[in-house]
Amino acid sequence: MPKRVILMILDSAGIGALPDASLYGDEGSNTLGNMARVLGGLNLPHLAKLGLGNISEILGVTPTETPLAAYGRMAERSPGKDTTTGHWEMSGIILKHPFPTYPMGFPPDLIARFEEAIGTKTLGNLAASGTEIIKRLGEEHLVTGYPIVYTSADSVFQIAAHEKIVPLERLYQMCEIARKLLVGPHAVGRVIARPFDGKPGEFFRTSGRHDFSLLPPDETMLDLIKGTGQKVVAIGKIKDIFAGQGITQVIKAVNNSEGINSTLAAMDECDRGLIFTNLVDFDMLYGHRNDPAGYANALAYFDASIPKLLDKMREEDLMIITADHGTDPTTGSTDHSREYVPLLICGEPVKKRIFLGTRETFADAGATIIDYLGAGTLKAGVSMLPLIQ
């Protein structure tokens, strides 16, 4: 029977500060642990059965003597704590240098070249949260029509525009122009379109977000799997993160509900290879907005979907549940946090009650997937297959 791997990324669900977290201002960050403490516990019975509570202390998620998954945690070896870095490392690319960041805004000459290329002035050029920037500059944007340029603690060049002032097609065109400009020392990880709607005092971001990432600098597990004739199904923002490289099918999903339902549908249709899903709501709606209760509800929603996912699994399927970084909603920061990520591997081929320890790199996940699918060898990472089978 053909083999498949279902890789579920709970975007930002970190599980404790990495040893070098102080270099990033993230001492004490623990997305799942701190959130559970603040809320008086999390109710995640299915994740608990898999072994989530065995990895680290999470109030309300009780350790079990008979975890249904192999369990552990992974450390990020690459410098940084952003989405692109995390996903790339999981797929076999370990960066030597972090993507550039701009806490004081982008260089004036770079902004001038961007304005010349798009034929209009811009507003902003500062580091700010996405909801705050449209509150501050949204009304001026309505009057002038100038797009709002901003960044964050991550390596991103973000362009916000009201959909009734700047149509989505035009906003995406601006992002493509920015992506071509942002090379060399200014090669940020992502250019992000941030459309919004509404009226002053009631602005809200819409679902037209689109990420324009750098091309991966080397082959990833996606390339290797595709190269063997197997399928690589990208659900959610996976296609954007890898700039479409190594992917055979793209399924759009703008929220967790769509991402989960699309994964279930893909499990019906994809006969072999990798189904790679990013569930974005944890990070986008709750982590960055410091909303522990909303985050917990989103986790509970995913937890309730686990039986459906497990029921869809075939005899030769593996499912890996992990994350790409942290975004602790209990701290003063609204940015990503430098954390370990949880690791749960389940399926009929997996031995139960296997502790995987602390993996030295996210790339161990990719190495395991490649090994299981017989798609060659990654340049980074150690396969866990000998441990789990």
C-alpha positions as CSV (number, residue, x, y, z in Angstrom):
1,M,0.0,0.0,0.0
2,P,1.4,3.5,-0.9
3,K,2.7,5.5,2.0
4,R,1.5,9.0,3.1
5,V,2.5,11.5,5.7
6,I,0.1,14.1,7.0
7,L,2.1,17.0,8.5
8,M,0.1,19.4,10.6
9,I,1.6,22.7,11.7
10,L,-0.1,24.4,14.6
11,D,1.3,27.8,13.7
12,S,3.0,29.3,16.8
13,A,2.2,26.6,19.3
14,G,5.5,26.7,21.1
15,I,6.2,24.7,24.2
16,G,8.9,26.6,26.1
17,A,11.8,29.0,25.6
18,L,14.9,27.9,23.9
19,P,18.3,28.3,25.7
20,D,19.1,31.3,23.5
21,A,15.7,32.9,23.9
22,S,17.3,35.9,25.9
23,L,19.0,36.9,22.7
24,Y,15.6,37.5,21.2
25,G,14.0,39.1,24.3
26,D,11.9,35.9,24.8
27,E,13.0,34.7,28.3
28,G,10.3,32.8,30.0
29,S,8.1,32.4,26.8
30,N,6.1,29.3,26.7
31,T,3.1,29.6,24.5
32,L,1.2,26.5,25.6
33,G,2.4,26.4,29.2
34,N,1.9,30.0,30.0
35,M,-1.5,30.1,28.3
36,A,-2.7,27.1,30.3
37,R,-1.4,28.8,33.5
38,V,-3.2,32.1,32.9
39,L,-6.5,30.4,31.9
40,G,-6.4,27.8,34.8
41,G,-5.8,24.9,32.4
42,L,-6.4,23.8,28.8
43,N,-9.0,21.1,27.8
44,L,-7.3,19.1,25.1
45,P,-8.3,15.5,25.7
46,H,-7.3,14.0,22.4
47,L,-3.9,15.8,22.3
48,A,-3.4,14.5,25.8
49,K,-4.1,10.9,24.7
50,L,-1.4,11.4,22.0
51,G,1.1,12.5,24.6
52,L,1.2,16.3,24.6
53,G,1.1,16.4,28.4
54,N,4.1,14.1,28.5
55,I,6.3,16.5,26.6
56,S,6.1,19.4,29.1
57,E,3.9,20.6,31.9
58,I,0.7,22.1,30.6
59,L,-1.9,22.7,33.2
60,G,-5.0,20.7,32.3
61,V,-3.2,18.4,29.8
62,T,-2.5,15.4,32.0
63,P,0.4,13.1,31.1
64,T,-0.7,9.6,30.2
65,E,1.1,6.3,30.8
66,T,0.0,5.0,27.4
67,P,0.5,7.8,24.9
68,L,-0.8,6.9,21.4
69,A,2.0,8.8,19.7
70,A,5.7,9.0,19.8
71,Y,6.4,12.3,21.6
72,G,9.1,14.8,22.2
73,R,10.1,18.3,21.3
74,M,12.3,20.0,18.7
75,A,14.8,22.9,18.9
76,E,15.4,25.4,16.2
77,R,19.0,25.5,15.0
78,S,18.6,28.3,12.5
79,P,18.8,31.9,13.9
80,G,15.5,33.6,14.0
81,K,11.9,32.8,15.0
82,D,9.8,33.5,12.0
83,T,7.4,31.4,9.9
84,T,9.7,31.0,6.9
85,T,12.7,30.0,9.0
86,G,10.7,27.4,10.9
87,H,9.1,25.8,7.9
88,W,12.3,25.8,5.8
89,E,14.3,24.2,8.6
90,M,11.6,21.5,9.0
91,S,12.1,20.8,5.3
92,G,15.8,20.5,5.5
93,I,17.2,24.0,5.2
94,I,19.2,25.4,8.2
95,L,20.0,29.0,7.8
96,K,23.4,30.3,8.8
97,H,22.3,33.9,9.1
98,P,18.9,35.3,10.1
99,F,16.7,37.2,7.6
100,P,17.2,40.9,8.0
101,T,14.8,42.8,10.3
102,Y,14.0,46.6,10.5
103,P,12.9,47.6,14.0
104,M,13.4,51.3,13.0
105,G,11.8,51.0,9.6
106,F,13.3,50.4,6.2
107,P,16.1,52.6,4.7
108,P,14.8,55.8,3.1
109,D,16.5,55.0,-0.2
110,L,14.8,51.6,-0.3
111,I,11.4,53.2,0.3
112,A,12.1,55.8,-2.3
113,R,12.9,53.1,-4.9
114,F,9.7,51.3,-4.0
115,E,7.6,54.4,-4.3
116,E,9.1,55.2,-7.7
117,A,8.4,51.6,-8.9
118,I,4.7,51.7,-7.8
119,G,4.2,55.3,-8.8
120,T,2.9,56.6,-5.5
121,K,4.0,57.7,-2.1
122,T,3.6,55.5,1.0
123,L,2.6,55.9,4.6
124,G,4.1,54.4,7.7
125,N,7.5,52.8,7.3
126,L,7.7,51.7,10.9
127,A,7.5,48.6,13.1
128,A,3.9,48.1,14.3
129,S,1.2,45.5,14.8
130,G,-1.1,45.0,11.9
131,T,-4.3,46.0,13.7
132,E,-2.7,49.1,15.3
133,I,-1.2,50.4,12.1
134,I,-4.5,50.6,10.3
135,K,-6.1,52.3,13.3
136,R,-3.3,54.9,13.2
137,L,-3.0,55.4,9.5
138,G,-6.1,54.0,7.9
139,E,-8.0,57.3,7.7
140,E,-5.1,59.1,6.1
141,H,-4.8,56.2,3.7
142,L,-8.5,56.7,2.7
143,V,-7.8,60.3,2.0
144,T,-4.5,60.0,0.1
145,G,-4.7,56.5,-1.4
146,Y,-1.1,55.9,-0.4
147,P,-0.4,52.3,0.7
148,I,0.8,51.7,4.3
149,V,4.2,50.0,4.6
150,Y,5.2,48.5,7.9
151,T,7.2,45.7,9.5
152,S,7.4,43.8,12.8
153,A,10.1,42.0,14.8
154,D,10.0,39.4,12.0
155,S,11.7,39.7,8.6
156,V,8.7,41.0,6.8
157,F,7.8,43.9,4.4
158,Q,4.0,44.4,4.8
159,I,1.7,46.5,2.7
160,A,-1.7,47.4,4.0
161,A,-4.4,48.9,1.9
162,H,-8.2,49.3,2.0
163,E,-9.8,47.0,-0.5
164,K,-12.1,49.8,-1.8
165,I,-9.1,52.1,-2.3
166,V,-6.5,49.7,-3.6
167,P,-8.0,46.6,-5.3
168,L,-6.5,43.2,-4.3
169,E,-5.0,42.7,-7.7
170,R,-3.2,46.1,-7.5
171,L,-2.0,45.3,-3.9
172,Y,-0.6,42.0,-5.0
173,Q,1.2,43.8,-7.9
174,M,2.8,46.1,-5.4
175,C,3.9,43.2,-3.3
176,E,5.5,41.5,-6.4
177,I,7.4,44.8,-7.1
178,A,8.6,44.9,-3.5
179,R,9.7,41.3,-3.6
180,K,11.9,42.0,-6.7
181,L,13.4,45.0,-4.9
182,L,14.1,43.2,-1.6
183,V,17.2,41.2,-2.5
184,G,20.8,41.0,-1.3
185,P,21.2,42.6,2.1
186,H,17.4,43.5,2.1
187,A,16.2,39.9,1.3
188,V,13.4,39.8,3.9
189,G,11.8,36.4,4.4
190,R,8.3,37.5,3.3
191,V,6.5,40.4,1.6
192,I,2.9,40.3,2.9
193,A,-0.2,41.8,1.4
194,R,-2.5,43.0,4.2
195,P,-5.8,44.2,2.8
196,F,-8.4,45.7,5.1
197,D,-12.0,47.1,4.9
198,G,-14.4,49.0,7.0
199,K,-14.6,52.7,8.1
200,P,-12.6,54.8,10.5
201,G,-12.8,53.4,14.0
202,E,-14.1,50.1,12.6
203,F,-11.3,48.9,10.2
204,F,-10.8,45.2,10.0
205,R,-8.4,43.0,8.1
206,T,-9.8,40.8,5.4
207,S,-9.0,37.3,4.2
208,G,-7.1,38.5,1.1
209,R,-3.8,38.2,2.8
210,H,-1.1,36.8,0.5
211,D,2.6,36.1,1.3
212,F,5.4,36.5,-1.2
213,S,8.3,34.5,0.1
214,L,11.9,34.0,-1.1
215,L,12.6,30.9,-3.1
216,P,14.3,28.3,-0.8
217,P,18.1,28.4,-1.5
218,D,18.4,24.6,-1.8
219,E,16.2,21.6,-2.4
220,T,13.8,20.8,0.4
221,M,11.9,17.7,1.3
222,L,9.1,18.9,-0.9
223,D,11.4,18.8,-3.9
224,L,12.7,15.3,-3.1
225,I,9.2,13.9,-2.6
226,K,7.9,15.5,-5.8
227,G,11.0,14.3,-7.6
228,T,10.1,10.7,-6.9
229,G,6.7,11.1,-8.5
230,Q,4.8,11.3,-5.3
231,K,2.3,14.1,-4.4
232,V,3.0,17.1,-2.3
233,V,-0.3,18.8,-1.3
234,A,0.1,22.3,0.2
235,I,-2.8,23.5,2.4
236,G,-3.1,27.0,3.7
237,K,0.0,29.2,3.4
238,I,2.4,26.4,2.7
239,K,2.5,27.3,-1.0
240,D,3.4,30.9,-0.1
241,I,6.1,29.9,2.4
242,F,7.9,27.8,-0.3
243,A,7.1,30.2,-3.2
244,G,5.3,27.2,-4.9
245,Q,8.5,25.2,-5.2
246,G,8.2,21.4,-4.8
247,I,4.4,21.4,-4.7
248,T,2.1,19.3,-6.9
249,Q,-1.3,20.6,-5.6
250,V,-2.4,23.8,-3.8
251,I,-5.5,24.0,-1.7
252,K,-6.4,27.4,-0.3
253,A,-7.5,27.7,3.3
254,V,-7.8,31.1,5.1
255,N,-8.5,29.8,8.6
256,N,-8.3,26.7,10.8
257,S,-11.7,25.3,9.9
258,E,-10.9,25.4,6.2
259,G,-7.4,24.0,6.8
260,I,-8.8,21.0,8.8
261,N,-11.6,20.3,6.3
262,S,-9.2,20.6,3.4
263,T,-6.8,18.1,5.1
264,L,-9.7,15.7,5.5
265,A,-10.7,16.0,1.9
266,A,-7.0,15.6,0.7
267,M,-6.8,12.4,2.8
268,D,-9.6,11.1,0.7
269,E,-8.0,12.0,-2.6
270,C,-4.2,11.9,-2.2
271,D,-3.0,8.3,-2.7
272,R,0.7,8.8,-1.7
273,G,3.2,11.4,-0.6
274,L,2.9,14.4,1.7
275,I,-0.1,16.4,2.8
276,F,1.3,19.6,4.4
277,T,-1.0,21.8,6.3
278,N,-0.5,25.1,8.2
279,L,-3.3,26.1,10.6
280,V,-2.8,29.9,10.7
281,D,-5.4,31.1,13.2
282,F,-3.4,30.3,16.4
283,D,-0.7,32.8,15.3
284,M,-2.6,35.3,13.2
285,L,-5.8,35.8,15.3
286,Y,-4.7,35.0,18.8
287,G,-1.0,34.9,19.4
288,H,-0.2,38.2,17.7
289,R,-3.2,39.8,19.5
290,N,-2.4,38.5,22.9
291,D,-5.7,36.6,23.2
292,P,-5.1,33.5,25.4
293,A,-8.8,32.6,25.6
294,G,-9.2,32.8,21.8
295,Y,-6.0,30.7,21.3
296,A,-7.3,28.1,23.8
297,N,-10.6,27.9,22.0
298,A,-8.8,27.4,18.7
299,L,-6.7,24.6,20.2
300,A,-9.9,23.0,21.5
301,Y,-11.4,23.1,18.1
302,F,-8.4,21.4,16.6
303,D,-8.4,18.9,19.4
304,A,-12.0,18.0,18.6
305,S,-11.0,17.3,15.0
306,I,-8.3,14.8,15.9
307,P,-10.6,11.8,15.9
308,K,-11.8,12.7,12.4
309,L,-8.2,12.9,11.2
310,L,-7.2,9.7,12.8
311,D,-10.3,7.9,11.3
312,K,-9.2,9.0,7.8
313,M,-5.7,7.5,8.3
314,R,-4.8,4.4,6.3
315,E,-2.7,1.5,7.5
316,E,0.6,2.9,6.2
317,D,-0.1,6.6,7.1
318,L,2.0,8.7,9.5
319,M,0.7,11.9,11.1
320,I,3.1,14.5,12.5
321,I,1.7,17.3,14.7
322,T,4.1,20.1,15.5
323,A,4.7,23.9,15.2
324,D,7.0,26.4,13.6
325,H,7.8,28.8,16.5
326,G,6.0,30.3,19.4
327,T,3.8,33.4,19.9
328,D,3.2,33.5,23.6
329,P,-0.1,35.5,24.0
330,T,0.6,36.1,27.7
331,T,3.6,38.3,27.4
332,G,3.8,42.0,26.6
333,S,5.1,41.3,23.1
334,T,2.8,40.6,20.2
335,D,5.7,39.1,18.1
336,H,6.8,35.5,17.7
337,S,8.8,33.9,20.5
338,R,11.9,31.7,20.3
339,E,10.7,28.4,21.6
340,Y,10.9,24.6,21.4
341,V,8.0,23.1,19.4
342,P,6.0,20.0,20.4
343,L,6.4,16.8,18.3
344,L,3.8,14.1,18.1
345,I,4.0,11.2,15.5
346,C,1.2,8.8,15.3
347,G,-0.2,6.1,13.0
348,E,-0.3,2.3,12.7
349,P,3.5,2.0,11.9
350,V,4.4,3.9,15.0
351,K,5.3,2.1,18.2
352,K,3.5,3.5,21.2
353,R,5.0,5.1,24.3
354,I,8.2,6.2,22.5
355,F,9.9,9.2,24.0
356,L,11.8,11.1,21.2
357,G,13.6,13.4,23.6
358,T,14.7,16.9,22.5
359,R,15.6,16.9,18.8
360,E,18.5,19.2,17.9
361,T,16.8,20.6,14.8
362,F,13.4,20.9,13.2
363,A,15.0,19.2,10.2
364,D,14.7,15.8,12.0
365,A,11.0,15.9,11.1
366,G,11.8,16.4,7.4
367,A,14.5,13.7,7.5
368,T,12.0,11.3,9.0
369,I,9.4,12.1,6.4
370,I,11.8,11.6,3.5
371,D,13.1,8.4,5.0
372,Y,9.5,7.0,5.4
373,L,8.5,7.9,1.9
374,G,11.7,6.6,0.4
375,A,12.5,9.9,-1.2
376,G,16.3,10.1,-0.7
377,T,18.2,12.0,2.0
378,L,18.1,15.6,3.3
379,K,21.3,17.5,3.8
380,A,20.2,18.2,7.4
381,G,18.4,16.3,10.1
382,V,18.4,12.8,11.5
383,S,15.6,10.4,10.7
384,M,13.6,9.2,13.7
385,L,12.2,6.3,11.8
386,P,14.5,3.7,13.6
387,L,13.1,4.9,16.9
388,I,9.4,4.9,16.0
389,Q,9.0,1.7,14.0
